[in-house]
Amino acid sequence: MKITDIKINLIEGANTKDAQQFVGGNSKVILRIDTDEGIYGLSEGGRNYNLYKAYLDEVIKPLLIGIDPRDPKIIWEMLTHGTGAGLATKVLPQVVGTIDVALWDLAGKAAGLPVYQLLGGAARTEIPLYWSRGSGWRKTPEEMLEDVKLGYEKGYKAFKIRMDWRSFRQDSDPKKDFSLFKKCREFLPDDIDLSFDANCGYSVPTAIEQGKRFQDLGIAHFEEPLPEYDYQGLRQVVDALECSVSTGEQEPNPYRFRDLMDIANPDILQPDILNIGGITGLVKVYEMAVARNKIIMPHCPQAGLNLIGSLHAYSTVTNAVRPHEFSEEFTGPVENVAKLFKEPIVPENGKIVLSDRPGLGLEYDENELNKVIKI
């Protein structure tokens, strides 16, 4: 089996304020890897179509066309480390991640097995999700509560609210942030988890002060309290708080997680399927996490192919029992996303059940897909 072509399109996503706060946030790239045997693999990329096209045309296609796609780990090393004939530079992690997810989908289809079986087998195929809502920086407590209520009505049993401050907005409005958390915590029953994501927006003393206030109300995990590069500062926060502190979605390769654990020692690791380099990157992080007895809760806040890819990897870790992130903000209602697929895999009552179909178990309905293609 040989790769014959790699194609991308840009499709429209959610047309919401939450999505529009990011450049091109209402669109995403979809990628397809074709072979000479008619088997193909699918995945989703980021929002920058031109960046993906440049990498595909100038780097990826010359390297991968003509080689066997059923070796995703070897191809991952080629693209990530710059190994292999004619490759002198390393490829952007998100591009590697997009290629990698499609290769695992393709390899599963070629073998007639779901991806989780190629990875060694699933500890479970029914996985709980937590409802994730962001843009807290521009919302009132009442508006954020309405977002939480929407998920509660859909049957979710765990929640997270995000501020989306980013590291350059240090300590912008922690009092308001706390008021959003307090409003949502007072609404949710005691047995329903609520977490808070500062999105890298606090200094060390503010994170500690805020974290202690969250503890008093009851918080499931306190996510990205500091900029992602401040490992030593994060260690101070972790040591000062009793609640679980999480981070990791910004890490650009799995090997950084070794230093993250050694220096910052977060309670929960949150690799992102694209930022970390796809399913291959996730598996490498999970192996380190299991060796350190660390909790893992992947970052992947959107419905679609990559969510399912992240769930396939997550399902193989026996002690990965926390809910997986889920959001409709960047794709629109999951019912709309489901229309794009022949046999959709969607949440029901806050859980997703993985299919035993080959690969990721998803195939686009070409008629529906053509309705949303922009490029």
N, C-alpha and C positions, 0 to 999 in steps of 0.2 A: 504494500500500500504506500502511495506517495502523495504528498501535498501538491495540488495543481493550482490552487488560487486561494487568496485571502481577500475578502471583501468587507467593506464597511458601509454603513448607512447612518444617517442621523435621523432620529425619530423624535416626535414631539412628546413631551411628558406633561406633568401637571402645570396648569396655568394658574398658579396660586401665588399669593404674596410670599409665602414661605419659600417657594421655589425661586421666585424672582429676585430674592435678596442676593442670590449668587449670580455671577455672570453666566448666562446661558443655562441657568438652573432649571429651565423647563424643558430641556432636551437631553438626549444621551446617545452615544454611539452604540450601535449593535454590530457585532463582528461574526463572520462566518468563514470557517476554514473548510475548503473543498478538497476531495481526493479523487484519484483515478478509479476508485471502486464505488463512487456514488455516495459514500458515507461522509457526513459533514458534522462539524462541531460548532456550537453557538456560545456566545457570551455577550456581555455588555461592558462598555467602557465608560470613560468620563464624558465630559461635556464639550471638549475641544476637538471638534472634527478635524480641523486643519492639522493639529499636532499629530493626531493618530495617522492621518493620511501621509504626512511627511515621513514618519517612522516606517510605515508599511512600505512605501514606495522606495525609500532610500536604504533601509536597513533590513527590515523583517523579510520581505518577499525574496530578495536575493539570497538570503541565508536559508530560508525554510522551504521554498518551493523545490520539490524533487526529493525531499527526505521523508522518512517514515514518521508519521505523526503520533505513533503509539508509544513514544518514549518521552512523555512530558517532563520527567525529572531531568533527563539529559538536555533537552531543549531549554529548560529553565536555567540550567547551569551555563549553557552557551550564551543566553541573552543576559543573565544577571552578572556573570563573572567575566564576560568577554572572552570565553574560551571557544575554540573552534577556528577553522580555517577562514581567514579573511575578516575576522571580527576583532577590532582593536579597542572598541569603546563599549561601555556598559549601557544597557537600554533602560529608559525611564521605568521605575517600578510599576506604575499604573499600566503602562503598555505591556510589560511582561505579564502582569496579572491578567489582563484581558486575553492575551494569547493563551496563557496557561489554562484558564477556565475552559476555553473552547477546546483545547487539546484533551483535557480530561473527559469532557462530554463526548468527544469523538472516539477516544480510546474505549470508553464504556460502551458506546454503540457498536464498535468493531468487535468487542468481546461478548456482546449480548448481555452485559451486566450493568447494574446501577453503579455509579461512581463510588458509593460507600463500600461496595463489595471489592472493587479494585483497590481500595485503601485498606483492606483488611477485615471489613465487616462492621456493621452498625451495632452499637450497644442498645440503641433504640431508634425507631423511625418516627415516633410521635414526639414532637419537641415543643415545649411551651415557648411563647413569645412574650416580650414586654412591649407595650405601646409607647413609642418615643415621639415626643413633640417638641419643636424648637422655636426659634425666633423670640425667645423670652425677653430679649433686650427691648423689643418694641411693643410688647403686649402688656395689658393690664392683668392683674390677678384674675379678674373675672373672665377675660378672654382666654387665658391659659386654662382656667377651670373648664370652660366650654370644650376645649380640645380634649381634655382628660375625660370629660363626661362622654364624649363621642366614642372613645375607646372602651369605656366602661360599659356602655350600652351594647357594644359589639361582643362583649364577653371576655375581655382581657382581664387577667388576674394580677398583672404587674405593670408598672408605669415608670417613665422617666421624663422629666422636663429639662429642656436644654436652653441655655442663654445665648449661645452663638456669639459670645464676646470676641473670641480669638485673642491671641497673646498680645497684640498691640493695643488692647483696650483695658489695660490693667486697672482693676478695682473701680470700674466705671460706675456701678450702682449696686453694691452688695446688699444694701437695705431693701431695695426693690426686689432683688433676686430672692431674698428670704421671704418677702411677702407673697411671692408667687408660690413658693414651696409650701408655705404655711396654709395658704388658701386651698391648695389641692390636697394636702395631707389631712386637713380637717374634713374634707368631703369624703375621702376614701375610707372604707372600713379598715379596722386595725389589722386584719389578716391580709390586706392587699398591699404589696410592696410599692413604695415610691422612691425613686432615685433622683439625683440632681447632677446635671452636667454643667460645669462652669466654662467649658470649652476654652481652657487655657487662660482664663481671664483674671486670676487673682495673684496677688503677691503672697509670700509665705505667711506673714502674720494675719492677713485677711482670710486666707484659706483656713488657717487654724481656728480663728474666731468664728468664722461662718460654719465650719465643720462641727464645732461644739454645739452651736445652736441647732443644726440639723439633727445631731444626735439626740438632743432633748426631745425633739418631736418624733423621732423614729425615722431613719433613712436606711434604705437597702444598700446603696453604694453611692459614694461621692466621686464623680468622674472628672478627670482632667482639671483638678483645681489650679494647676500651674502650667506655664508654657512647657511644651513637650521636651525642650532641651534641658530643663532645670532638674536634673536627676538628684543633685544634692539637696536642693530645696524641697523636693518631693519627699525625700527621706525624713526631713524634719516634720512635714505634715503627717506622714504615715505614723511616725513615732508618737506624735502628740494626740492623735485621735483614736477613739475606740471603734468608730464605724469603719467599714470597708472602703478603701480608697482604690480607684481603678484608673488605668491609663494604658496607652499603647497604640491607639488608632493611627497616630501620625508616623509611627516608625516605618522607615522606607525599606527595611530588609529584616529577615528573621534574626540575623546575628546580633542586631542591636538589643534584642530582648535579653541576651545574657548580661550585658552591662546594666540594662534597666533593672533587672532583678538584683544584681550584685550591689548596685549603688543606691537605687531608690527604694527597692523592696516593696513595690505596690502589692496590695492584697489580691487584686484581680487584674488579669492581662486581657487586653481588648484589641487584638490584631484586626486589621481591615483587609478584606479579601483582595482588593485592588492594590492598596498601598504596600502590602507585604509581598506582592508578587504572585497572587493567585492561590489555588488550592495547594500547590507544592509548598509555597511559603507558609501557609497556615499550618500544614502538617509539621513542618520543622519547628515552629513555635510551640505547637502542642506537645511535641516530644520533650522539649526543654521544660515546659510547664509541668508535665506529669512527673518528671524527674525531681522537680523542686516542690511538688505537692501544691502547686498554685491553682487558684480558681481561674477559669477562662470564660469570658463572655464576649464573643466576637462583635465587632462594629460592622454593621451593614444595614443602614437605615433606609432601605427601599424595597419595594416589591419587584419581583422579576427573576431573571436567570441567575444573577449573582447571589441573590438571597438564597436560592435553592443550592447553588454551589457551596456557599458558606455552611449551610445546614448539613450537606452531605459530609463535609469534613468534620463538623462539630459532632455529628451523630456517632462518629467512630471512637470518641474518647469516653471511656467508661465513667469517669468521675465528672464529666461536664454536664452537670445537672441543673445549672441556672438557666433562666429564660434567655433566649436569643433576641437581639434587638429587631424591631420591626416598625416601619413608618410608611404612611401613604403620602407624605408631604411632597416628595419629589417625583411621584408617578401619578398622583391622583388616586381616587378610590380604587381599592383592589378589584372591585367588580369590573372596572374599565380595563385594568391591566389583564384580567383573566380573559377578556374578549380576544386578546392578541394570540392566544394559544389554543391549540386543538383540544387538549386535555389539561386544563389549568390545574395548578397546585396552589391552593389559596388557604388562608387561615380560617378556621372555624372555632368559635368560642376560645380564642386566644391561643390556639395550637395549630401546628402544621404537621401533616402526616406525609412523609416522603413516599414517592412512588417507587415500585420495584421495576419500572421500565428501564431500558438500557440508557446509559449516560446520565444526564441530569433529569431525564424523564419529561422534558418539555420540547415541543415543536411549535413553531409559529404557524398560525393560520395566515397564509400568504395574502389572502383577500383583505383580511383585517389589517395586516401589517402595512400593506400598500396605502392604506388610508392615512397613516400617520407618518410616513416617510417624508422627510424634508429634503434630504440629499441622497 
